Amino acid sequence: MKKKIKKNTALFACVLMLAGLITGCGSTQERYGVTTVTIVQYKREAVSFFDKLEKEFNASHDDIKLKIESPNDAMTILKTRFVREDYPDIIGIGGDMDYSNFVDAGILSDVSDYPGLKSIKQSYIDILEGLEFVPTEGIYGVPYVANAAGVLYNKDMFEEHGWKIPTTWSEFMRLCEEIESQNIQPLYFGFRDTWTCLAPWNALAVSLADADISAQVNRKEATYEEAYDEVADKIAALLPYGQSGPFAYSYNDACIAFANGETAMYTIGSYAVPQIKSVNPDINVDSFVMPASDNAEDNVLNSGIDLQFCITKESPNKEAAYEVLDFLLDHDNMQAYLDDQNAVPCKDEEFSLAKMLSGVKSYIEEDKMADFHDHHYPSEMSVDAMIQTYLIGKDKEAFLKKFDKDWIRYNRDTIRKVEQYEKEHSK
């Protein structure tokens, strides 16, 4: 309740509760049979959507009150709250290293018994399980929506010149040469912002390296020097088809250039389209899967979990939280989110997708997707800066050796846990 209660009144109410005369005294179980379920979610760009959804839920439910918080720097706030043992019922986060750390720390509840999981595409369940440092019994998140990364292209420009969508690496290189021969810029990069180096890197890696390469390295069954050799070659091969001095231009510069028709293609994810359309609302954007391999069948869509919902282990309201998840996963509510955020659904149902996803729709429908490799990299390793340094200096051997060396340096604890797990389960 929101009104202040005098100390003696509160004590008396608790005595009555123990006597069975009333239900609920404090915590999130309200006195009149209304359970408050709190969500803290990290998608600030979707705050208006979640504000609207909160109002709709509360208008349609008498026994549960939903409170959705969308703070700035949500992950820092969540980590601080966890240290203080101040747990929200549900957290909305991405499928990345933060999720891995939360599972490892035992903060999240096993939701294997949640019926709604049956409607989630298996590929995204697999992605979640692949993020675990060591195999952990149970499922600890409900994937909601994903994003997709590959190559954005100017559809009108392609149609005007009769350019065909490439399905292999050789076709992609020939396309870049053809575009350049017509005095048009094939690609544009915003590599001054180091994180943008990860976009083509991830899109190449999902087709050229094993999805579980990080786990293999932790088990000492593989090295990045070998696994990423071709990835390193091909990301460097893209540079000649971009603008001169790509390290002087930012993500915003690249979005503006693509929006203004200064380049035919842009190696970035679907998340960039709202920024591009803010410059040119009329641009006709579509996308295709990065054709990293010369075997078209080996090419997969780079798609990772952009938002999932996890229930904290300390939440006393798991049953009510499941009801909230049902509401979030409702077809119309999810479609509204897809429309608002140009996202990819993790739910295995028929949805209308944003136009810029038309070119990758078949991969989504066929569940032919793999997670972003950088979701397995610790932030302290600064892989984005490593890639930028490599692309500037072109010393592939030094780059790949550093990758393996730094991986061991920043993942000692994880590698130790893997060794212990392997030892315990070797029989």
DRENDO-1510 file (C-alpha; in Angstrom, 1 decimal, always signed):
<recs>
REC; n; res; u; v; w
REC; 1; MET; +0.0; +0.0; +0.0 .
REC; 2; LYS; +1.2; +3.5; -0.7 .
REC; 3; LYS; -0.1; +5.2; +2.6 .
REC; 4; LYS; +2.1; +5.2; +5.6 .
REC; 5; ILE; +1.1; +2.9; +8.4 .
REC; 6; LYS; +1.9; +3.5; +12.0 .
REC; 7; LYS; +4.2; +1.0; +13.5 .
REC; 8; ASN; +1.7; -0.5; +16.0 .
REC; 9; THR; -0.9; -0.8; +13.2 .
REC; 10; ALA; +1.6; -2.7; +11.0 .
REC; 11; LEU; +2.5; -5.0; +13.9 .
REC; 12; PHE; -1.2; -5.7; +14.6 .
REC; 13; ALA; -1.8; -6.5; +10.9 .
REC; 14; CYS; +1.0; -9.0; +11.0 .
REC; 15; VAL; -0.5; -10.7; +14.1 .
REC; 16; LEU; -3.8; -11.0; +12.3 .
REC; 17; MET; -2.1; -12.4; +9.3 .
REC; 18; LEU; -0.5; -15.1; +11.4 .
REC; 19; ALA; -3.9; -15.8; +12.9 .
REC; 20; GLY; -5.2; -16.4; +9.4 .
REC; 21; LEU; -7.6; -13.5; +9.5 .
REC; 22; ILE; -6.0; -11.5; +6.6 .
REC; 23; THR; -3.6; -12.4; +3.8 .
REC; 24; GLY; -0.4; -10.5; +3.0 .
REC; 25; CYS; +1.6; -8.1; +5.1 .
REC; 26; GLY; +4.4; -6.2; +3.3 .
REC; 27; SER; +6.7; -7.4; +0.5 .
REC; 28; THR; +5.1; -7.5; -3.0 .
REC; 29; GLN; +2.0; -9.4; -1.8 .
REC; 30; GLU; -0.5; -6.5; -1.3 .
REC; 31; ARG; -3.1; -6.5; +1.5 .
REC; 32; TYR; -6.1; -6.8; -0.8 .
REC; 33; GLY; -4.9; -9.8; -2.8 .
REC; 34; VAL; -3.1; -7.7; -5.4 .
REC; 35; THR; +0.4; -8.9; -6.3 .
REC; 36; THR; +2.9; -6.4; -7.6 .
REC; 37; VAL; +5.2; -7.7; -10.3 .
REC; 38; THR; +8.2; -5.4; -11.2 .
REC; 39; ILE; +10.1; -5.6; -14.4 .
REC; 40; VAL; +13.4; -3.8; -14.9 .
REC; 41; GLN; +14.3; -3.8; -18.6 .
REC; 42; TYR; +17.3; -2.3; -20.5 .
REC; 43; LYS; +15.7; -1.2; -23.8 .
REC; 44; ARG; +15.5; +2.6; -23.4 .
REC; 45; GLU; +14.5; +3.0; -27.0 .
REC; 46; ALA; +11.4; +1.0; -26.2 .
REC; 47; VAL; +10.4; +2.9; -23.1 .
REC; 48; SER; +7.2; +4.4; -24.6 .
REC; 49; PHE; +6.1; +0.9; -25.8 .
REC; 50; PHE; +6.5; -0.6; -22.3 .
REC; 51; ASP; +4.8; +2.4; -20.6 .
REC; 52; LYS; +1.8; +1.7; -22.9 .
REC; 53; LEU; +2.0; -2.1; -22.3 .
REC; 54; GLU; +2.0; -1.5; -18.5 .
REC; 55; LYS; -1.1; +0.5; -18.6 .
REC; 56; GLU; -2.9; -2.1; -20.8 .
REC; 57; PHE; -1.9; -4.9; -18.5 .
REC; 58; ASN; -3.1; -3.1; -15.3 .
REC; 59; ALA; -6.4; -2.1; -17.0 .
REC; 60; SER; -7.1; -5.7; -17.7 .
REC; 61; HIS; -5.9; -7.4; -14.4 .
REC; 62; ASP; -7.4; -6.9; -11.0 .
REC; 63; ASP; -5.1; -9.3; -9.1 .
REC; 64; ILE; -1.7; -8.3; -10.5 .
REC; 65; LYS; -0.2; -4.8; -10.7 .
REC; 66; LEU; +2.6; -4.5; -13.2 .
REC; 67; LYS; +5.3; -2.0; -12.8 .
REC; 68; ILE; +7.9; -1.7; -15.6 .
REC; 69; GLU; +11.0; +0.3; -15.0 .
REC; 70; SER; +13.3; +1.4; -18.0 .
REC; 71; PRO; +16.1; +3.3; -16.4 .
REC; 72; ASN; +19.2; +4.7; -18.1 .
REC; 73; ASP; +22.2; +2.4; -17.8 .
REC; 74; ALA; +19.9; -0.4; -16.6 .
REC; 75; MET; +22.6; -3.0; -16.5 .
REC; 76; THR; +24.6; -1.0; -14.0 .
REC; 77; ILE; +21.5; -0.4; -11.9 .
REC; 78; LEU; +20.6; -4.1; -12.0 .
REC; 79; LYS; +24.1; -5.2; -10.9 .
REC; 80; THR; +24.0; -2.6; -8.0 .
REC; 81; ARG; +20.6; -3.9; -6.9 .
REC; 82; PHE; +21.8; -7.5; -7.0 .
REC; 83; VAL; +24.7; -6.6; -4.8 .
REC; 84; ARG; +22.2; -5.1; -2.3 .
REC; 85; GLU; +20.0; -8.1; -2.7 .
REC; 86; ASP; +17.2; -5.9; -4.0 .
REC; 87; TYR; +15.7; -8.1; -6.7 .
REC; 88; PRO; +13.0; -7.2; -9.2 .
REC; 89; ASP; +10.7; -10.0; -10.2 .
REC; 90; ILE; +11.6; -10.0; -13.9 .
REC; 91; ILE; +14.6; -8.5; -15.8 .
REC; 92; GLY; +14.6; -7.7; -19.5 .
REC; 93; ILE; +18.1; -8.1; -20.8 .
REC; 94; GLY; +20.0; -9.2; -24.0 .
REC; 95; GLY; +21.6; -12.6; -24.6 .
REC; 96; ASP; +25.2; -11.7; -23.9 .
REC; 97; MET; +27.9; -12.0; -21.3 .
REC; 98; ASP; +25.8; -10.2; -18.6 .
REC; 99; TYR; +23.2; -13.0; -18.9 .
REC; 100; SER; +26.0; -15.6; -18.7 .
REC; 101; ASN; +27.3; -14.0; -15.5 .
REC; 102; PHE; +23.8; -13.9; -14.0 .
REC; 103; VAL; +23.3; -17.6; -14.7 .
REC; 104; ASP; +26.7; -18.4; -13.3 .
REC; 105; ALA; +26.0; -16.4; -10.1 .
REC; 106; GLY; +22.8; -18.2; -9.5 .
REC; 107; ILE; +20.7; -15.1; -9.7 .
REC; 108; LEU; +18.1; -16.3; -12.2 .
REC; 109; SER; +15.3; -18.8; -11.7 .
REC; 110; ASP; +14.9; -22.0; -13.8 .
REC; 111; VAL; +11.8; -21.4; -16.0 .
REC; 112; SER; +11.8; -24.8; -17.6 .
REC; 113; ASP; +8.3; -25.4; -16.4 .
REC; 114; TYR; +6.9; -22.2; -18.1 .
REC; 115; PRO; +4.4; -23.4; -20.7 .
REC; 116; GLY; +5.2; -20.4; -23.0 .
REC; 117; LEU; +8.6; -21.8; -23.7 .
REC; 118; LYS; +7.0; -24.3; -26.1 .
REC; 119; SER; +6.2; -21.5; -28.5 .
REC; 120; ILE; +9.9; -20.2; -28.6 .
REC; 121; LYS; +12.0; -21.2; -31.6 .
REC; 122; GLN; +14.6; -23.8; -30.7 .
REC; 123; SER; +17.4; -21.9; -32.2 .
REC; 124; TYR; +17.0; -19.1; -29.6 .
REC; 125; ILE; +16.8; -21.6; -26.7 .
REC; 126; ASP; +20.0; -23.1; -28.1 .
REC; 127; ILE; +21.6; -19.7; -28.2 .
REC; 128; LEU; +20.8; -19.2; -24.5 .
REC; 129; GLU; +22.2; -22.5; -23.6 .
REC; 130; GLY; +25.3; -21.8; -25.6 .
REC; 131; LEU; +26.0; -18.7; -23.5 .
REC; 132; GLU; +26.4; -20.7; -20.3 .
REC; 133; PHE; +30.0; -21.0; -19.1 .
REC; 134; VAL; +29.5; -24.6; -18.2 .
REC; 135; PRO; +26.3; -26.7; -18.9 .
REC; 136; THR; +23.7; -25.8; -16.4 .
REC; 137; GLU; +20.5; -27.8; -15.7 .
REC; 138; GLY; +17.4; -25.8; -16.7 .
REC; 139; ILE; +16.5; -22.8; -18.8 .
REC; 140; TYR; +17.0; -19.3; -17.3 .
REC; 141; GLY; +15.4; -16.9; -19.8 .
REC; 142; VAL; +12.5; -16.6; -22.2 .
REC; 143; PRO; +13.7; -15.2; -25.5 .
REC; 144; TYR; +11.4; -12.4; -26.7 .
REC; 145; VAL; +12.8; -10.7; -29.8 .
REC; 146; ALA; +16.1; -10.8; -31.7 .
REC; 147; ASN; +17.9; -8.6; -34.2 .
REC; 148; ALA; +19.6; -9.5; -37.5 .
REC; 149; ALA; +22.8; -8.3; -39.0 .
REC; 150; GLY; +24.3; -8.8; -42.4 .
REC; 151; VAL; +24.3; -6.3; -45.3 .
REC; 152; LEU; +21.8; -3.5; -45.7 .
REC; 153; TYR; +21.3; -2.3; -49.3 .
REC; 154; ASN; +19.6; +0.4; -51.2 .
REC; 155; LYS; +16.9; -1.5; -53.0 .
REC; 156; ASP; +16.0; +1.2; -55.5 .
REC; 157; MET; +19.6; +1.5; -56.5 .
REC; 158; PHE; +19.9; -2.3; -57.0 .
REC; 159; GLU; +16.8; -2.4; -59.1 .
REC; 160; GLU; +17.9; +0.6; -61.2 .
REC; 161; HIS; +21.2; -1.0; -62.1 .
REC; 162; GLY; +20.0; -4.6; -62.2 .
REC; 163; TRP; +22.4; -5.8; -59.5 .
REC; 164; LYS; +21.7; -9.3; -58.1 .
REC; 165; ILE; +21.8; -10.3; -54.5 .
REC; 166; PRO; +24.9; -12.3; -53.9 .
REC; 167; THR; +24.7; -15.8; -52.3 .
REC; 168; THR; +28.4; -16.6; -52.1 .
REC; 169; TRP; +31.6; -14.7; -51.2 .
REC; 170; SER; +32.8; -14.8; -54.8 .
REC; 171; GLU; +29.5; -13.3; -56.0 .
REC; 172; PHE; +29.8; -10.6; -53.3 .
REC; 173; MET; +33.3; -9.6; -54.4 .
REC; 174; ARG; +32.2; -9.5; -58.0 .
REC; 175; LEU; +29.2; -7.4; -57.1 .
REC; 176; CYS; +31.4; -4.9; -55.2 .
REC; 177; GLU; +33.7; -4.7; -58.3 .
REC; 178; GLU; +30.7; -4.2; -60.6 .
REC; 179; ILE; +29.3; -1.4; -58.4 .
REC; 180; GLU; +32.7; +0.3; -58.2 .
REC; 181; SER; +33.1; +0.1; -62.0 .
REC; 182; GLN; +30.0; +2.3; -62.3 .
REC; 183; ASN; +31.6; +5.0; -60.1 .
REC; 184; ILE; +29.4; +4.2; -57.2 .
REC; 185; GLN; +30.7; +3.5; -53.7 .
REC; 186; PRO; +30.0; -0.2; -52.8 .
REC; 187; LEU; +30.4; +0.0; -49.0 .
REC; 188; TYR; +30.7; +2.5; -46.2 .
REC; 189; PHE; +32.2; +2.1; -42.8 .
REC; 190; GLY; +32.0; +4.0; -39.5 .
REC; 191; PHE; +35.0; +2.4; -38.0 .
REC; 192; ARG; +35.9; +5.4; -35.9 .
REC; 193; ASP; +33.4; +4.0; -33.5 .
REC; 194; THR; +35.1; +0.7; -32.7 .
REC; 195; TRP; +31.9; -1.2; -31.9 .
REC; 196; THR; +30.9; -1.0; -35.6 .
REC; 197; CYS; +33.9; -3.1; -36.5 .
REC; 198; LEU; +32.0; -6.0; -34.8 .
REC; 199; ALA; +29.1; -5.8; -37.3 .
REC; 200; PRO; +30.9; -7.3; -40.3 .
REC; 201; TRP; +33.1; -9.4; -38.1 .
REC; 202; ASN; +30.1; -11.2; -36.5 .
REC; 203; ALA; +28.3; -11.5; -39.8 .
REC; 204; LEU; +31.3; -13.3; -41.3 .
REC; 205; ALA; +32.1; -15.4; -38.3 .
REC; 206; VAL; +28.7; -17.0; -37.9 .
REC; 207; SER; +29.2; -18.8; -41.3 .
REC; 208; LEU; +33.0; -19.3; -41.2 .
REC; 209; ALA; +33.6; -20.4; -37.5 .
REC; 210; ASP; +31.7; -22.9; -35.3 .
REC; 211; ALA; +29.0; -21.4; -33.2 .
REC; 212; ASP; +30.5; -22.9; -30.0 .
REC; 213; ILE; +34.1; -21.8; -30.8 .
REC; 214; SER; +34.4; -20.0; -27.5 .
REC; 215; ALA; +33.4; -23.2; -25.6 .
REC; 216; GLN; +35.9; -25.2; -27.7 .
REC; 217; VAL; +38.7; -22.7; -26.8 .
REC; 218; ASN; +37.8; -22.9; -23.1 .
REC; 219; ARG; +38.1; -26.7; -23.3 .
REC; 220; LYS; +41.4; -26.3; -25.1 .
REC; 221; GLU; +40.1; -28.1; -28.1 .
REC; 222; ALA; +40.6; -25.2; -30.6 .
REC; 223; THR; +42.4; -21.8; -31.0 .
REC; 224; TYR; +41.1; -18.6; -32.3 .
REC; 225; GLU; +44.2; -18.3; -34.4 .
REC; 226; GLU; +42.9; -21.2; -36.5 .
REC; 227; ALA; +39.2; -20.6; -36.2 .
REC; 228; TYR; +39.3; -16.9; -37.1 .
REC; 229; ASP; +42.0; -17.0; -39.9 .
REC; 230; GLU; +39.5; -16.8; -42.7 .
REC; 231; VAL; +37.3; -14.3; -40.9 .
REC; 232; ALA; +40.3; -12.0; -40.5 .
REC; 233; ASP; +41.1; -12.3; -44.2 .
REC; 234; LYS; +37.6; -11.5; -45.4 .
REC; 235; ILE; +36.9; -8.5; -43.1 .
REC; 236; ALA; +40.1; -7.0; -44.4 .
REC; 237; ALA; +39.1; -7.8; -48.0 .
REC; 238; LEU; +36.0; -5.5; -47.5 .
REC; 239; LEU; +38.0; -2.4; -46.8 .
REC; 240; PRO; +39.1; -1.6; -50.4 .
REC; 241; TYR; +35.4; -1.3; -51.4 .
REC; 242; GLY; +34.7; +1.3; -48.7 .
REC; 243; GLN; +35.4; +5.0; -48.5 .
REC; 244; SER; +39.0; +6.3; -48.1 .
REC; 245; GLY; +40.0; +6.6; -44.4 .
REC; 246; PRO; +37.1; +4.6; -42.8 .
REC; 247; PHE; +38.6; +5.1; -39.4 .
REC; 248; ALA; +37.9; +8.8; -39.5 .
REC; 249; TYR; +34.2; +8.3; -39.9 .
REC; 250; SER; +31.6; +7.4; -37.2 .
REC; 251; TYR; +28.5; +5.3; -37.1 .
REC; 252; ASN; +26.4; +8.4; -37.5 .
REC; 253; ASP; +28.5; +9.4; -40.6 .
REC; 254; ALA; +28.0; +6.0; -42.1 .
REC; 255; CYS; +24.2; +6.1; -41.5 .
REC; 256; ILE; +24.0; +9.5; -43.1 .
REC; 257; ALA; +26.1; +8.5; -46.1 .
REC; 258; PHE; +23.9; +5.4; -46.7 .
REC; 259; ALA; +20.7; +7.4; -46.2 .
REC; 260; ASN; +21.8; +10.0; -48.8 .
REC; 261; GLY; +22.6; +7.4; -51.4 .
REC; 262; GLU; +26.4; +7.8; -51.2 .
REC; 263; THR; +26.9; +4.1; -51.0 .
REC; 264; ALA; +25.0; +1.1; -52.3 .
REC; 265; MET; +25.5; -1.2; -49.2 .
REC; 266; TYR; +26.2; -0.9; -45.5 .
REC; 267; THR; +27.5; -3.9; -43.4 .
REC; 268; ILE; +25.5; -3.3; -40.3 .
REC; 269; GLY; +22.4; -4.7; -38.5 .
REC; 270; SER; +18.8; -4.0; -38.8 .
REC; 271; TYR; +19.1; -1.8; -35.7 .
REC; 272; ALA; +20.6; +0.9; -37.8 .
REC; 273; VAL; +17.5; +1.4; -40.0 .
REC; 274; PRO; +15.7; +3.8; -37.7 .
REC; 275; GLN; +18.8; +6.0; -37.6 .
REC; 276; ILE; +19.1; +5.9; -41.4 .
REC; 277; LYS; +15.4; +6.7; -41.9 .
REC; 278; SER; +15.6; +9.6; -39.5 .
REC; 279; VAL; +17.9; +11.2; -42.2 .
REC; 280; ASN; +15.9; +9.9; -45.3 .
REC; 281; PRO; +12.4; +8.6; -44.4 .
REC; 282; ASP; +11.9; +7.6; -48.1 .
REC; 283; ILE; +14.9; +5.4; -48.5 .
REC; 284; ASN; +14.0; +1.9; -49.7 .
REC; 285; VAL; +16.1; -0.4; -47.5 .
REC; 286; ASP; +16.4; -4.2; -47.6 .
REC; 287; SER; +19.0; -6.6; -46.3 .
REC; 288; PHE; +20.7; -9.9; -47.2 .
REC; 289; VAL; +22.7; -12.4; -45.3 .
REC; 290; MET; +26.5; -11.8; -45.4 .
REC; 291; PRO; +27.6; -14.4; -48.0 .
REC; 292; ALA; +30.8; -15.3; -46.2 .
REC; 293; SER; +31.2; -18.8; -47.6 .
REC; 294; ASP; +31.5; -19.9; -51.2 .
REC; 295; ASN; +29.1; -22.6; -50.4 .
REC; 296; ALA; +25.7; -20.9; -50.2 .
REC; 297; GLU; +24.3; -23.6; -47.9 .
REC; 298; ASP; +26.9; -22.7; -45.2 .
REC; 299; ASN; +25.8; -19.1; -44.9 .
REC; 300; VAL; +23.5; -18.4; -42.0 .
REC; 301; LEU; +21.9; -15.3; -40.6 .
REC; 302; ASN; +23.6; -13.5; -37.8 .
REC; 303; SER; +20.8; -13.1; -35.3 .
REC; 304; GLY; +21.1; -12.9; -31.5 .
REC; 305; ILE; +18.6; -12.3; -28.6 .
REC; 306; ASP; +18.1; -8.6; -28.3 .
REC; 307; LEU; +15.6; -8.9; -25.5 .
REC; 308; GLN; +14.6; -11.8; -23.2 .
REC; 309; PHE; +12.8; -11.9; -19.9 .
REC; 310; CYS; +14.3; -13.7; -16.9 .
REC; 311; ILE; +12.7; -14.2; -13.5 .
REC; 312; THR; +15.0; -13.7; -10.5 .
REC; 313; LYS; +15.4; -16.6; -8.1 .
REC; 314; GLU; +14.5; -14.4; -5.1 .
REC; 315; SER; +11.2; -13.3; -6.6 .
REC; 316; PRO; +8.3; -14.6; -4.5 .
REC; 317; ASN; +5.8; -14.1; -7.3 .
REC; 318; LYS; +6.8; -16.6; -9.9 .
REC; 319; GLU; +3.2; -17.6; -10.7 .
REC; 320; ALA; +2.2; -14.0; -11.2 .
REC; 321; ALA; +5.4; -13.4; -13.2 .
REC; 322; TYR; +4.4; -16.2; -15.6 .
REC; 323; GLU; +1.0; -14.5; -16.1 .
REC; 324; VAL; +2.9; -11.3; -17.0 .
REC; 325; LEU; +5.1; -13.3; -19.5 .
REC; 326; ASP; +1.9; -14.7; -21.1 .
REC; 327; PHE; +0.8; -11.1; -21.6 .
REC; 328; LEU; +4.1; -10.1; -23.1 .
REC; 329; LEU; +4.1; -13.1; -25.5 .
REC; 330; ASP; +0.5; -12.5; -26.6 .
REC; 331; HIS; +0.6; -12.4; -30.4 .
REC; 332; ASP; -0.8; -8.8; -30.7 .
REC; 333; ASN; +1.5; -7.4; -28.1 .
REC; 334; MET; +4.6; -9.0; -29.7 .
REC; 335; GLN; +3.5; -7.8; -33.1 .
REC; 336; ALA; +3.2; -4.3; -31.6 .
REC; 337; TYR; +6.8; -4.5; -30.4 .
REC; 338; LEU; +8.0; -5.8; -33.8 .
REC; 339; ASP; +6.3; -2.8; -35.5 .
REC; 340; ASP; +7.7; -0.4; -32.9 .
REC; 341; GLN; +11.3; -1.7; -32.9 .
REC; 342; ASN; +11.8; -3.4; -36.3 .
REC; 343; ALA; +12.7; -6.6; -34.4 .
REC; 344; VAL; +12.8; -10.3; -35.2 .
REC; 345; PRO; +10.4; -12.5; -33.2 .
REC; 346; CYS; +11.7; -15.3; -31.1 .
REC; 347; LYS; +8.3; -16.9; -31.0 .
REC; 348; ASP; +7.5; -19.5; -33.6 .
REC; 349; GLU; +4.3; -17.9; -35.0 .
REC; 350; GLU; +3.3; -16.0; -38.1 .
REC; 351; PHE; +4.2; -12.3; -37.8 .
REC; 352; SER; +4.5; -9.4; -40.1 .
REC; 353; LEU; +8.1; -8.3; -40.4 .
REC; 354; ALA; +9.6; -5.0; -41.2 .
REC; 355; LYS; +10.3; -4.4; -44.9 .
REC; 356; MET; +14.1; -4.2; -44.3 .
REC; 357; LEU; +14.0; -7.9; -43.2 .
REC; 358; SER; +12.4; -9.2; -46.4 .
REC; 359; GLY; +15.7; -10.4; -47.8 .
REC; 360; VAL; +16.5; -12.5; -44.7 .
REC; 361; LYS; +12.9; -13.7; -44.0 .
REC; 362; SER; +13.5; -17.2; -45.4 .
REC; 363; TYR; +16.4; -17.6; -42.9 .
REC; 364; ILE; +14.2; -16.6; -40.1 .
REC; 365; GLU; +11.4; -18.9; -41.1 .
REC; 366; GLU; +13.8; -21.8; -41.6 .
REC; 367; ASP; +15.4; -21.1; -38.2 .
REC; 368; LYS; +18.8; -20.9; -40.0 .
REC; 369; MET; +20.5; -18.5; -37.6 .
REC; 370; ALA; +23.5; -18.2; -35.3 .
REC; 371; ASP; +24.4; -15.9; -32.4 .
REC; 372; PHE; +26.7; -12.9; -32.5 .
REC; 373; HIS; +30.2; -14.2; -31.6 .
REC; 374; ASP; +30.9; -11.1; -29.6 .
REC; 375; HIS; +28.1; -12.1; -27.1 .
REC; 376; HIS; +30.7; -14.5; -25.8 .
REC; 377; TYR; +33.6; -12.0; -25.5 .
REC; 378; PRO; +34.2; -10.3; -22.1 .
REC; 379; SER; +34.0; -6.5; -22.4 .
REC; 380; GLU; +37.4; -6.2; -20.7 .
REC; 381; MET; +39.0; -7.8; -23.8 .
REC; 382; SER; +37.9; -4.9; -26.0 .
REC; 383; VAL; +37.7; -7.1; -29.1 .
REC; 384; ASP; +36.2; -4.2; -31.1 .
REC; 385; ALA; +39.4; -2.2; -30.6 .
REC; 386; MET; +41.5; -5.2; -31.4 .
REC; 387; ILE; +39.7; -5.6; -34.8 .
REC; 388; GLN; +40.1; -1.9; -35.5 .
REC; 389; THR; +43.9; -2.1; -34.7 .
REC; 390; TYR; +44.2; -5.1; -37.0 .
REC; 391; LEU; +42.4; -3.4; -39.9 .
REC; 392; ILE; +44.6; -0.4; -39.6 .
REC; 393; GLY; +47.9; -2.3; -39.3 .
REC; 394; LYS; +47.0; -5.5; -41.3 .
REC; 395; ASP; +49.2; -7.7; -39.1 .
REC; 396; LYS; +46.9; -10.7; -39.0 .
REC; 397; GLU; +49.4; -13.0; -37.2 .
REC; 398; ALA; +49.9; -10.6; -34.3 .
REC; 399; PHE; +46.1; -10.0; -34.1 .
REC; 400; LEU; +45.1; -13.6; -33.9 .
REC; 401; LYS; +47.9; -14.5; -31.4 .
REC; 402; LYS; +46.8; -11.6; -29.3 .
REC; 403; PHE; +43.2; -12.9; -29.5 .
REC; 404; ASP; +44.2; -16.2; -28.0 .
REC; 405; LYS; +46.5; -14.6; -25.4 .
REC; 406; ASP; +44.0; -12.1; -24.2 .
REC; 407; TRP; +41.2; -14.7; -24.1 .
REC; 408; ILE; +43.2; -16.7; -21.6 .
REC; 409; ARG; +44.0; -13.5; -19.6 .
REC; 410; TYR; +40.4; -12.3; -19.3 .
REC; 411; ASN; +38.8; -15.7; -19.0 .
REC; 412; ARG; +41.0; -17.5; -16.4 .
REC; 413; ASP; +38.1; -18.0; -14.0 .
REC; 414; THR; +35.8; -19.3; -16.7 .
REC; 415; ILE; +38.5; -21.7; -18.0 .
REC; 416; ARG; +39.1; -22.9; -14.5 .
REC; 417; LYS; +35.4; -23.6; -14.1 .
REC; 418; VAL; +35.3; -25.5; -17.4 .
REC; 419; GLU; +38.3; -27.6; -16.4 .
REC; 420; GLN; +36.7; -28.4; -13.1 .
REC; 421; TYR; +33.4; -29.3; -14.8 .
REC; 422; GLU; +35.2; -31.5; -17.4 .
REC; 423; LYS; +37.1; -33.2; -14.6 .
REC; 424; GLU; +33.9; -34.0; -12.6 .
REC; 425; HIS; +32.1; -35.2; -15.7 .
REC; 426; SER; +34.9; -37.1; -17.4 .
REC; 427; LYS; +33.7; -40.5; -16.2 .
</recs>
